[in-house]
Amino acid sequence: MGIFRRDRVQDPRVVADPHRLPPGQVLTDKWPVLSYGSTPHYDMAKWRLRLDGEVDKPAILTWEEVRQLPATTVTADMHCVTTWSRLDNTWEGVSLADLARLVQPRASARFVVAHCAENYTTSVPVEVLADSDVLIAYRHDGVELPADHGGPLRLVVPKKYAWKSAKWLERLEWVEHDRLGFWEVNGYNNGADPWKEERYW
């Protein structure tokens, strides 16, 4: 059976709300590790998160400063383009709304580009990031986010396929025009809506 559960219609969470499982997805209780590039290992004394671009108050935050920001906890499902879905993940971190209040994006900022290790990037419209379930996460299901899953910090955008929830986040750049990221340039659909099966162009 591997990591997947073929009895998806029997899962009480899906029976109660079939919309929770997008078309073409299969449930898993495990958390598969899928990454572009090798897993980085940071010296946290030197690690920084840059917040810049079309903002009035750009910032460069140390790890300690990130952890001192108001904490947000979100329980949300995760859907991977490779067809697995994991329900009820508990994420802890900083909401994108709080980060926006910190840096004060300009009216010209319509997208945010996530810059990560290995020169990986992806972009998300600002209206999507304004959702209450979007955050930069440093804990998952009660423990520090493992390096294989994007620790120390990853973007979490539950309403999009998981490649938009970029691992090993190092910078958020508010921009006026969209920029296709690594997977989008290589054939993945920039919309990334699991319920529309926006997997590929």
C-alpha positions as CSV (number, residue, x, y, z in Angstrom):
1,M,0.0,0.0,0.0
2,G,3.0,2.4,0.4
3,I,2.3,5.8,1.9
4,F,-1.1,6.2,0.4
5,R,-4.6,5.3,1.6
6,R,-6.9,4.0,-1.1
7,D,-9.9,4.1,1.2
8,R,-10.3,7.9,0.8
9,V,-14.1,7.8,0.7
10,Q,-14.1,6.1,4.1
11,D,-12.1,8.8,5.9
12,P,-14.6,10.5,8.1
13,R,-13.1,13.9,7.4
14,V,-13.7,13.5,3.7
15,V,-17.1,11.9,4.2
16,A,-18.2,14.9,6.2
17,D,-16.7,17.3,3.6
18,P,-15.8,15.8,0.2
19,H,-14.5,19.2,-0.9
20,R,-11.5,18.7,1.4
21,L,-9.9,16.2,-1.1
22,P,-9.3,17.8,-4.5
23,P,-9.8,15.7,-7.6
24,G,-7.0,13.3,-8.5
25,Q,-5.6,13.3,-5.0
26,V,-5.0,10.3,-2.6
27,L,-4.8,10.6,1.2
28,T,-1.6,9.8,3.1
29,D,-1.0,9.8,6.9
30,K,2.7,10.1,6.3
31,W,4.5,13.2,4.9
32,P,6.5,12.4,1.8
33,V,9.8,14.2,1.3
34,L,10.0,15.8,-2.2
35,S,12.5,18.6,-2.9
36,Y,14.4,20.3,-5.7
37,G,18.1,20.2,-4.9
38,S,19.9,19.1,-1.7
39,T,18.8,19.8,1.8
40,P,20.6,22.9,3.1
41,H,22.0,23.1,6.7
42,Y,22.2,26.6,8.0
43,D,24.4,28.3,10.6
44,M,21.5,30.0,12.5
45,A,23.7,32.6,13.9
46,K,24.3,33.9,10.4
47,W,20.9,33.0,8.9
48,R,18.8,36.0,7.9
49,L,15.3,36.5,6.4
50,R,15.1,39.4,4.0
51,L,11.8,41.3,3.4
52,D,12.1,43.8,0.6
53,G,11.0,45.0,-2.8
54,E,8.0,47.3,-3.2
55,V,7.7,48.0,0.5
56,D,8.1,51.2,2.6
57,K,10.0,49.5,5.5
58,P,12.3,46.7,4.2
59,A,13.7,44.5,6.9
60,I,16.4,41.9,7.5
61,L,15.5,39.6,10.4
62,T,17.7,37.3,12.5
63,W,16.3,34.0,13.6
64,E,15.7,35.4,17.0
65,E,13.8,38.3,15.6
66,V,11.6,36.0,13.5
67,R,10.7,34.0,16.6
68,Q,9.9,37.2,18.5
69,L,7.2,38.2,16.0
70,P,3.5,37.4,16.9
71,A,3.0,33.7,16.6
72,T,0.1,32.2,14.6
73,T,-1.2,28.6,14.6
74,V,-3.1,27.2,11.6
75,T,-4.5,23.8,10.9
76,A,-4.7,23.2,7.2
77,D,-4.5,20.5,4.5
78,M,-1.6,20.1,2.2
79,H,-1.9,18.9,-1.4
80,C,1.1,17.9,-3.6
81,V,1.0,18.0,-7.4
82,T,2.3,14.4,-7.3
83,T,-1.2,13.5,-6.1
84,W,-0.8,13.0,-2.3
85,S,-2.8,14.9,0.2
86,R,-2.2,15.1,4.0
87,L,-5.1,16.5,6.1
88,D,-5.0,18.5,9.3
89,N,-1.4,19.7,9.4
90,T,-0.8,22.1,12.3
91,W,1.6,24.9,11.4
92,E,3.1,27.5,13.7
93,G,4.8,30.6,12.5
94,V,4.2,34.2,11.5
95,S,1.2,35.2,9.4
96,L,1.8,36.9,6.1
97,A,-0.6,39.6,7.3
98,D,1.7,40.4,10.2
99,L,4.7,40.5,7.9
100,A,2.9,42.9,5.6
101,R,2.1,45.2,8.6
102,L,5.8,45.1,9.4
103,V,7.1,46.1,6.0
104,Q,4.1,48.0,4.7
105,P,3.9,47.0,1.0
106,R,3.1,49.7,-1.5
107,A,0.0,49.7,-3.6
108,S,2.2,48.8,-6.6
109,A,3.0,45.4,-5.0
110,R,0.8,42.8,-6.6
111,F,2.9,39.6,-6.1
112,V,5.4,38.2,-3.6
113,V,8.3,36.2,-4.8
114,A,9.7,33.6,-2.4
115,H,13.4,33.2,-2.7
116,C,14.8,30.0,-1.2
117,A,18.0,27.8,-1.0
118,E,19.4,26.5,-4.3
119,N,18.1,29.6,-6.1
120,Y,14.5,28.2,-6.0
121,T,11.8,30.8,-6.4
122,T,8.0,30.8,-6.7
123,S,5.5,33.7,-6.7
124,V,2.1,34.2,-5.2
125,P,-0.5,37.0,-5.7
126,V,-0.8,39.3,-2.6
127,E,-4.5,38.6,-2.4
128,V,-3.8,34.9,-1.9
129,L,-1.2,35.6,0.7
130,A,-3.8,37.8,2.6
131,D,-5.8,34.6,3.5
132,S,-5.8,33.8,7.2
133,D,-4.2,30.4,6.7
134,V,-1.1,31.6,5.0
135,L,2.1,31.9,7.1
136,I,5.8,31.4,7.2
137,A,6.1,28.3,9.4
138,Y,8.9,27.1,11.8
139,R,6.9,24.3,13.5
140,H,4.8,21.5,12.2
141,D,2.5,19.2,14.3
142,G,4.1,20.4,17.5
143,V,7.8,20.1,16.6
144,E,10.4,22.3,15.0
145,L,10.1,22.1,11.2
146,P,12.5,19.3,10.0
147,A,15.2,20.3,7.5
148,D,13.9,17.8,5.0
149,H,10.5,19.5,5.1
150,G,11.8,23.0,4.7
151,G,13.2,23.9,8.1
152,P,14.1,26.3,9.6
153,L,11.4,28.2,7.7
154,R,9.0,27.6,4.8
155,L,6.1,29.4,3.2
156,V,2.8,27.7,3.7
157,V,0.0,28.4,1.2
158,P,-2.6,25.7,1.8
159,K,-5.0,26.6,-1.0
160,K,-2.3,26.0,-3.6
161,Y,-0.3,22.9,-4.6
162,A,2.6,22.4,-2.2
163,W,5.4,23.7,-4.5
164,K,4.0,27.2,-3.8
165,S,4.7,26.4,-0.1
166,A,8.4,27.0,-0.7
167,K,10.9,25.3,1.5
168,W,14.1,26.9,3.0
169,L,12.7,30.4,2.8
170,E,15.4,33.1,2.8
171,R,13.7,36.2,1.3
172,L,10.2,37.5,0.4
173,E,10.2,40.2,-2.3
174,W,7.1,42.2,-3.0
175,V,7.0,43.0,-6.7
176,E,4.8,44.8,-9.2
177,H,4.8,42.1,-11.9
178,D,4.6,38.4,-11.6
179,R,7.8,36.3,-12.1
180,L,7.6,32.6,-12.9
181,G,9.6,30.5,-10.6
182,F,11.5,27.3,-11.0
183,W,8.7,24.8,-11.4
184,E,6.5,27.3,-13.4
185,V,9.2,27.8,-15.9
186,N,9.6,24.0,-16.2
187,G,6.0,23.4,-17.0
188,Y,3.9,23.7,-13.8
189,N,0.8,25.8,-13.9
190,N,1.3,29.1,-12.2
191,G,-2.3,29.0,-10.8
192,A,-1.6,25.8,-8.8
193,D,-5.3,25.4,-7.7
194,P,-5.7,21.8,-6.6
195,W,-9.5,21.9,-7.1
196,K,-9.1,22.9,-10.7
197,E,-6.2,20.4,-11.1
198,E,-4.0,23.2,-12.3
199,R,-0.9,20.9,-12.3
200,Y,0.8,21.7,-15.6
201,W,0.5,24.3,-18.4
